[in-house]
Amino acid sequence: MNFNPAVGNHKLSHYVHVFCTFTTFCILGTETRQAITALSTYSGAYITAPTVLWSNLTSCMLMGIMQSLNAYSWMKDHQILFLGVTTGYCGSLSSFSTMLLEMFEHSTSLTNYNIAHHAKLPNRAYGIMEFLSVLLVHLMVSMCSLIFGRQLGKNIIVTYGSIAFAKAYTPPTDTVSENAGDVNIEEMEKNTLEYNFKTPAPYILRLFDFIDNLAYALAFPLIVLFVVLCAYYDNYSRGKWTLPCLFCIFAGFLRYWLAKRFNKTNKKFPLGTFFANILATLLVGIFTMVQRGKRHSFMDIPVVNSLNSCHIVSALISGFCGTLSTISTFINEGYKLQFINMLIYYTVSIGFSYCLLVITLGSYAWTRGLTPPVC
């Protein structure tokens, strides 16, 4: 068998391109999630903070826009960029495991505020209301954001950012009724829109090229930057801004591999995303238990009681687990499934994940107790 160096070099450059672009968008997505969470955390906020709700909303809207652009073949020559923005950026910006942790903490009165102020619900039955509140708000907001993003991409970006073909439009044969020979006007208008508005304007293609090349070039400088910052600054930024961006790279590629390996095995149940979300939720429960669990039931000292160790655990929760799990892909996959299959997918994913948190974090909290972390 003869080896063609040109083919080998092309494959290598392709893999390097994917690695660099995907890495950049994973880092940017994680940083954006951290920034949005920080900006939405303030006294008197309408939405109780901290929460990942705003990040999930933003990522699902962007996911919807990208899905529309791809459906109209805008991304056919920029598939690596499409992968970076959707799986990399949107997947890192949203977080399924953080949503489940919020759901568990609010339904069991185990938030940091509840523990610090000894605040509890009137009775345990109200935990059901809290469970449904977090669940329905997150899911409905995320699904509505995805649908809004799809419509925004289709009716605004594609419509006003495209150039029409010069060739005259000829309706396809399937728009003509076999019996009467009449033309289906609605179908013709639909096909006309899809035919005329399918090619992005040159300035948009140049913008895609610029973003793609910039993401490709920034990967290694960003890695070096965050390694240096993480080594130099040992304050709160290590757990909030620097270390999470290093952990997110491994989590993002693990989620991507799981999706590539398992999502196609069952068209009615995306196993790859399911495994990623379940694993991330399990790890979130364990890391939270280590960070906030009491070392002894009679002392308010957590298992991890050094400041640096607490920052590392925080980085694992937000950087690794937050990036490994995803809401944007989770919602987009459900949108593409039949309604009954979507309900099964969502129910099994959320129910199984919640049970894992009850077994890990809940069992520890109800035996030894939780306390606010030292960081």
N, C-alpha and C positions, 0 to 999 in steps of 0.2 A: 504494500500500500504506500503510495507516494504522499508525502506531507507537503501541503501548500503553505509556505510561510505567510503569504498574503492573507489567506483565510484565518490562520492562527492569530496573526496580528490584529485582524479586524475583530475577532471574537474577544481578544484581550482588551482592546480599546473599548468595546461595548460594555464589558463587565466593569471596567474602571469607571466608565461614564455613569453606569447605573449606581455603583457604590458611592461615588462622590456626590451625585445629585440627590440620591436618597438620604445620605448622611446629612447633607446640608439642610434639607427640609425637615428631617427628624429633629435636629437641633433647634431650628427656628420654630417648629410647632410646639416643642416643649417650653421654650422661652416665652412664646406667646401665651400659652396656657398659664404659666406662672404669673405673667404680667397682668392678664385679664383677671385672674383670681385676686391679685393684690389690689388692683384698681377697684374691684367690686366689694372690697372689704372695708367698710367704714361705718361709723356710728349712725344709727337711724336708717340703715339701708332698707328699702322696700322688700328686697329678697334677702333672707337671712344668710349671712356670710359666716365662714368661707364656704363657697359652693363652686362646683364646676359647671353649673347650668349655663353661664354666659359662654364658656368655651365650647360646650356642646352645641349651643345654638349657632355660633359662628362657624364651627367646622362643618356642620350639616348644611348650612346655607352654601358655603363654598363647594362642598361635595356635590350639591345639586347643580350648581353652575357648571362645574367641570363635567358632570354626566351629560348635560345638555350639549355642551361644546363637542364632546366626544361622539354623541349620537349623530350630530350633523357633520361628522368627519373633519372637524376643525383640528383635532389632535392626531390625525393619522400619521403625520410626519414628525410628531413630538410625543411619542409614546413614553419615552423615558421621563420627560417633563410631566406628563399626565400621571405616571406612577409616583413621581416625587411629590406632586401636589396632593393627590388623593390618599394613597396609602401612607406616604411619608408625612406630609404636613397635617392634613386633616386627621389622620389616624393618631398622630402625636398630640394634636391640639385637643382632641376629645378624649374622654376617659370613662370607660364602663366601670372599672373597679372603684374609682372614686365615687361615682354615682351610687354604687351598691353600698359602699362604706357610709355615705351620707344617709342612705335609706335605713341601714341597720342602726346607726347611732341615734337618729331621730325617733325611730320606732321603739327603741329600748331605753331612751333617756340617758344615753351614754356619750353625748357630745362633751367637748371640753367645758363648755359653759354649764351644762347640767352637773358635771362632776365638781367643778370649782365652786358653784353656788348651791349645791345640793338641791337642784331643781328637778322636779319629776312631774310627769303627767298626772292629771287627777286620778286616774286609775289605769290599769294595764290595757283595758279595752281601747283607750285612746291611741295606743300604739298602732292599731290597725289604720286609724285615720292618718297618722303620720306616715306610715308605710305607703298608703295609697297617695298621699299628697306628694311625696318625693317622687314616687314611681310615675304617676300620671303627668305631673308637671314636666319632668325630664323627657319622657317619651313623646308627649304631645307637642311640646315645644320643638323637640328635635325633628319629629316627622313633619311638622308644619314648616320648619326652616328648610328642610330638604325640598319639599314641594315648592316653596316660594323660590328657592334657589334655582330649581329646574325651570320654572316659568320665567324667572328673571333672565336666565341664560338664553332661553328659546326666544322670548318675545322682545327682549331689549338688546342683549349683546349680539346674538346671531342675526337678528333682523336689521339692526342699524350698523353692525360692524362688518357686513358682508358686501361683496360685489356680485352683481348678477352676471350670469353667462350671456355671451353675445348671441348664442344660438337660440333660434326661436323654440318656444316650448311646444312639445307634442304630447298630448295626454296619453298615458299608457293604456294598453288594451283593457286592463281590468276595471277602468272607469266607465266603460260603455256597457249598457244593458244589452244582454243577448237578445231579448225579446223585442223591445221597442227601438233599440238603436239610439236611445237618448243618452246624453252625457250626465253623469252624476256630478252636479255642480259643486257640492261640498267636497267630494273626493278630488275634483280637479283643482279647486282652490288650495286644498291641502298639499297636493303634489306640486302645484305651481310654487307655493311657498318653499317647499323642501328643495325644489329644483333650482329656483333662482337664488335663494339665500343659503348657499352651501359652501362658498369659497370665502374665507376671511380676507379682509382687506390687507394690502401689503404691509401697512404699518403695524397691524396686529401680528403678522408673521414675524416681523422684525422684533417686536416685543417678546414673543415667545422665544426666539433665538437668543435674545439678550438675557432673559431670565434663566434659560437653560444653561448658557455659557457661564453666567455669574454663579449659579448654584454649583456647577462643575468646578469652578476655580476656587470657591470659598471653603470647600470641604476640609482640606488639610490645614489651612490657616485657622479655621474655627476650632479644630481639634487641638492644635498647638496652643491657641489662645486660652481655651478653657482648662487645659492641663496646667498652664503656667498660673492662671488666676486661682485655680483650686489649690495649688501648692503654696502660693504666696499668701492668700487671704484665708485665715482659719476662723473667721467670724461666722455670722449667720448666713453670709452669702454662699458658703460651702454647701449648706443643705438646701438652699433655696434657688440659687442661680447658676452655680458652676458645676458641681458634681452631677446634678440631674441631667445636664446636657451631655455628659459622658456616658452615663448609664443608659440613656435613651437610645443611643446608637445600637447597642446590643439588643435591646428590647424591640426596636423597630425592625431589625433584620430577622429576629426570631418570629415576630408576627407575620412578616412577609413570607418567610419560609413555610410557616404553618398554613397560611392561606394557599400558597402555591401547591403544597403537598396534599392537602386534605379537602379543600373547598369543592373540588370537582368530583369527589367520590360520591357525593349525594347532592343532587340538584335541588332537593326539597329542604335540605338542612345543611347550611354551610359549616362543616365540621372544623375547618381551620380557624375561623374567627371564634367559634364556640370554644375550642381548646385554648386559644389565646386569652379570651375573657375569663374563662374559668381559672386558669393558672394564675393570672394576674390578681384575681379576687382572692384566691387562696393565699398568695404571698402577701397581699395587703393586710389580710386578717392576722397573719403571723407577725409581720413587721410592726403593725399597730399594737399588738399584744406585747411585743418586746419593748416598744417605746413607751407605752402608757400603762402596762400592767404593773401592779405592785409587786415588789420583790417579796415582801411579807404582808400578810393581810392586816397586820396591826400597825404598819408603818407606811406613810405616803412617800415611799422611795421607789421609783420605777426600776424595772430590770436593767434598762440602760440608763445609767445615772451620770455619765460623763458627757460634757457638752459636745465634744467632737464626735463621739459615738452616736449621739442623738442626731447630729447633723447628717451623718452618713445614712442612718436609718430613714430620715426624712427624705434624703435624696433618692433612696431606693424606692420609697413609696411614690413620690411624685415623678421621678425620672424613669425608673425601670417599669414599675407596675402601671403607672399612668400612661406610658407609651405602649406597653405590651397590650393593654386593653384598648378598645376603641368603641365609640358610639356612632361616629359618622358612617363607618363601614357597616356596622350592625344595623343601623336604620336603613341604609341604602339597600342592603341585602333583603331586609324584610319588605321594603317597598317593591322589589322586583318579584317577590314570591306571591303565590296565590294567597288569598286572605287567610284561609284556614291553616295553611303551612306557615304563614307569618305568625299567627297566634301560637302555634306549637313551638316554633323557633324561639319566640320571645319568652313564652311561659317557662320552657325548659331552661333556657339560659339564665333568666332572672331567678327562678325558683331554686335551681341547683346552686347558684352563686350565693344566694341569701342563706341557704342551709350551711354552706361552708363557713360563712362568717359566724353563724350561730354556734357551730361546733368548735371553731378555733377561738375567736375573740369573745364570743358570748359565754362559753363555758368557763373561760378564765375570769371574765368580769364578774360572773355570778358566784364564783368560789373565793377568789382572792381580792378582786376589785381592781378598778382602774384609777389612775391619778393623772393630772396634767403632766405632759412631758417637760423635761428640764430645758428644752430649747424652744 
